[in-house]
Each structure stands twice: as C-alpha cells, then as structure tokens.
Amino acid sequence: MIDFVARSFDLSSYEAAQKLASDFGLDPKPPTSAAMLKPKRPYIRQFREDEMLCFRVLMDYLHLLEDWKVRYAPKTPDDDLDDRFVEACQMIDYIEYLADILTVGDLEERVAVVDELMKESKIAFLRNYVARKRKEGLSHGEER
C-alpha cells in the first residue's frame, strides 16, 4: 500500500507512510510501552481460573444431585415424586456431560462451556443454589 501511494503521489516511502497515517487518522509514531495497556492478568490464566471454578461448581452440584437421586427416590410406585429427585433425574446427565467436556474436551469445547457458564453469572447462580440447598438440607436435620 505504501509503495502504491508513493508511486501515485510521487512521494518517498517514508512520505507515503506519513500520508497514509494522516489520511486514516493514525499516529505514525509507534506507541511507547507505557502507552500500551497490558491486561491485568494474562487471558490464559483467567481462563484456567474460570475453568477450575466451573468444574468445582459442577462437581458440587453433581454430588448434590447424586445424593438427591438416592435419598429422595420414591419407596413405592404410588409415592409422590419429590422435586429434588425429579431435578436429579433431569440434570445428572447434562451436568456429567459438561464436567466431561471440562475434563477431556479439546480447548475449543472447554472455552465454549466456560464462556456459557460465565455468561450472565450462571456459574455464580449455580454455586449459590448448591450452597443454599445444602444449607436447607442441613437445617432440616438431613446429614450428608
């Protein structure tokens, strides 16, 4: 592009570069290292922290679901279904699937799962939900 502008306007390469910078509103001087903002944390470190948080929360929820599936299973076919048993039956496979991706998935799959869980504070909601349900269980005299 610089050569094209230099030939078109009969300029030196340096003058053509300056003209392009001026025409496009660019500062022709390279930014100083102080001017270049560095992220507070490297992206990979933040991703790993988010990934570990997601995995821990998913595993906590999975353990809670596994407990509910046994503890609140109907004793006879005529018993009403407990909401916790139903939730466990509906969610265990999905939570195992997400945990499997975080354990053995390729980077692209893991990033997609972490991004989805971090979006709109879904993982924070799930962490609070698990803590609240465990606390409710303990306050009702249930032991783990």
Secondary structure by P-SEA (a helix, b strand, c coil): caaaaaaaacccaaaaaaaaaaaaccccccccccccccccccaaaaaaaaaaaaaaaaaaaaaaaaaaacccccccccccccaaaaaaaacaaaaaaaaaaaccccaaaaaaaaaaaaccaaaaaaaaaaaaaaaaaaaacccc
